[in-house]
Amino acid sequence: MRASKLCVTVTGRTMAELRKNRDDVADADMVELRVDTVADPGAAAALAGRRTPVIFTCRPTWEGGHFAGSEDERRRLLRDAQQLGAEYVDVEWKAGFTELIDVRGGQGVVLSMHDFAGVPADLADRAAAMHGTGAEVVKIAVTAHRLTDCLPLRSLGRAARSPIVMIAMGDAGVATRVLAPWFHSCWTYAGDGAAPGQLPFPRMRDEFSVRTVGETTAVYGVVGRPVMHSVSPAMHNAAFRAAGIDAVYVPLAAADFDDFLAFAEALGLKGASVTAPFKLDAFEHADECDPMSRRIRSVNTLRRSGPRWNGTNTDVAGFLAPLQARMSFDGCRVTILGAGGAARAAAEALRSVGASVSIAARRRDRAEEIAALVRCSATDWPPAPQSWDVLVNATPVGTAAYEATPLPGGPFTGQLVYDLVYNPPETALLAAARAAGCDTLGGLDMLVAQAQLQFQWWTGLTPPDQVMRNAAVRALQAA
């Protein structure tokens, strides 16, 4: 199984803008020209002066596109593109434009089908019918609501006797775009969101290095919900490249932990970072855990060992790394907001250096449960004024996906506020705490420290200095 080609989808409001966007694409194998987004579509204008092979696409509104004209007009545009030498034209299976397939014996035709609702039960029959038309390439795009919705595409790809492109749209389908060879796709698409789950060209080319992904590439990932905001793929993929390791790390937007386990088994996943809300699930499903992970009943890293999963937690050491350089913990009162896996790791870390720790959660029973587990105290929500020296936000509230603060209005009466959220770098909580006169610490340092420990645990190698941090900063700046 060889690496797949990378096709970049471009759009434009006018033909001039479409051509500019086409010509701005550098180092792509192909460019898909979405002329349905253009107010004045025309084949000659779209194809003139191209320097890269193209797919000429005029997607109708009834197939998720923008072209609202007549089918006769659309047929004429596609026929003109063929006659003018377009390397490929994309023809919807439902359109019935069989003469466009027959004119060159199917050569240069991508026959496509899109399902924006899910994965149709008769997908195999549809694929067989599409192959039967003689089109050179069959493209099937379905919508994944779960990671395991991607697996039927793998079966279809393996059975295909002619070139095929398999895509699962949506966050749960991102693996089909990055791991195109595993799904037996002859190419994959990048672009600025022309389809659900589509990733920008720079990320596909540089961050995921998709054109180097092949049959023997080891696969790792980050599992969570939500997970697309994570910069962990940027960090780990940069570290793999720097170390010369043939591996790729992908976001895995699982519906639940069983969904992840089934997909990981089918994919042969080598290891995974685990984020909210699955750290307890990871602990419960790990076949073996280190003593510290068992003590806090939370796992943020999994490693496959044959058919078994080993689990560990790098959050504890990662949490302390930036904090120890800032302060002494003798007599320090720390309140942790949250009662999930991150809160458990923070409490364990702080207790190990002698801090006085209390847990605050919106549900008092959850705070008491975690406090009993890590042998500290539970306190009220919100924490009382003057009750803490250090406040730690171990909830996901404040991330780019939530855009809020866990403690509206404070009060911020202590010394330091440590927000484990790293995206955005300046959260609403940190901004309010700084305005109130507190020192602040964001989550990026912890993120990098725990990721370095994960990489070491998986590979036995220490990532080169600053590689992961620089990659995380670049990813955050590009977000």
Beta strands, then each sheet from edge to edge (+ up, - down):
strand 1: 5-10
strand 2: 30-34
strand 3: 54-57
strand 4: 88-92
strand 5: 109-114
strand 6: 137-143
strand 7: 164-169
strand 8: 187-191
strand 9: 218-224
strand 10: 247-253
strand 11: 271-274
strand 12: 288-289
strand 13: 301-305
strand 14: 308-312
strand 15: 333-337
strand 16: 356-360
strand 17: 377-379
strand 18: 390-393
strand 19: 416-419
strand 20: 439-441
sheet 1: 7+ 6+ 5+ 4+ 3+ 2+ 1+ 8+
sheet 2: 10+ 9+ 11+ 13- 14+ 12+
sheet 3: 17+ 16+ 15+ 18+ 19+ 20+
end
